[in-house]
Amino acid sequence: MTDHVSLSDLLDRADQATDASALLRDEARMLIAITRGLLDERRALVLGLDQIAGQTRIVMQYAALAR
């Protein structure tokens, strides 16, 4: 037994698929933007940690000289 689907139903399904595809594309763009933001934050944290490490080395050198 075969089900018959009207052209109108097929067009409605195609519209729904197009809408769903657009939503997924928008979600993907949003996730990409969030990921880029997180990468920028990570870079800033790494730079900050590098600065802290450099300052710690300087303090340790002064402490060694003070002995």
Helices and strands as residue ranges (DSSP letters): H 7-66
